[in-house]
Amino acid sequence: MPLTEAFELGVACEVFGFDRSDDGLPTYDFSLVAGAPEPIRTRFGYGIDVPYDLDRLDDADLVIIPAGGTFAEDPCMDPLLEKLREVVDRGTKVASLCTGAFVLGAAGLLDGRKCTTHWKHSERLAECHPAATVDPNVLYVDDDPVLTSAGTAAGIDLCLHIVRKEQGSAVANGIARRMVVPPHRDGGQAQYVAMPLPTASIDTLGPVLDWMTEHLTLDLSVTALAAKANVSPRTFARRFQAETGTTPARWLGDQRVLAAQHLLENSDLPVDVIAERVGFGGGAVLRQHFLRLRHTTPQAYRRAFRDTERTA
């Protein structure tokens, strides 16, 4: 009997199945499709009544596989695995949430690709699919057209990443705001902290992070930020890594890219001016960070999203 995890299934439903048109956000043609003809259950014992209609995937632009078991060898799954191979060959994106990666692996879609899953199951995924490159230390991996996420809340990050990539930051931020979740966590952030941290003299860096986002044009060195947080630079850097999963410089660069995205979508300002306004200093530096985070140039991003964002 196929198993699905209620939370990860709910993440896909919440991001893509909820009507937010009252906020001017797009609606999606969203359907739930059973991956096998047998009844679907959750680990909590209740079943889910979902039609078994794999042909529905033929018209899909995106297929999301939620978390379930780590075994996909059941013969009843064979039609789904074949269908997934077909849709990817046709250019459809497929995404897995948490252990849904095992289904993509069974379909052969992880071979030769970078991918991730919940850190607890990453070793098994690598053993089952040695041709895949499994990274247990990230929130999600975009190896277009195959995308994979780590466990639980990382599924939200991946779904919002997909929205941002296809429809721009304004739409993704609008959905995140309605869901009351952070609008962006970079996929390269760590899944978890491996060792406990010593007690610091601050409970959270939240106020400092807020201040940083409001002062992106300043020279925000670790020394200056540590002074604002009233801790030593070493303690600040360690605490920052613990709370955000990344370094101050990387986090700051990502926030500047997000601010640049907003200006690219909603203004006619030249790229060099935008770079100065978000703290990069020049267009060349903005381009470098934009390519790292968005895998495209600021000019190409503006062409792709400015008009669609204004009409969304």
Secondary structure as UniProt FT lines:
FT   HELIX           6..16
FT   HELIX           21..23
FT   STRAND          40..41
FT   TURN            43..44
FT   STRAND          47..48
FT   HELIX           54..59
FT   STRAND          62..65
FT   HELIX           75..77
FT   HELIX           78..89
FT   TURN            90..91
FT   STRAND          93..96
FT   HELIX           98..100
FT   HELIX           101..106
FT   TURN            107..108
FT   TURN            111..112
FT   STRAND          114..115
FT   HELIX           119..121
FT   HELIX           122..128
FT   TURN            130..131
FT   STRAND          133..134
FT   TURN            136..137
FT   STRAND          140..143
FT   TURN            144..145
FT   STRAND          146..149
FT   TURN            152..153
FT   HELIX           154..167
FT   HELIX           169..179
FT   TURN            187..188
FT   HELIX           206..214
FT   TURN            216..217
FT   HELIX           222..229
FT   HELIX           233..244
FT   HELIX           248..266
FT   HELIX           271..278
FT   HELIX           283..294
FT   HELIX           298..311
//
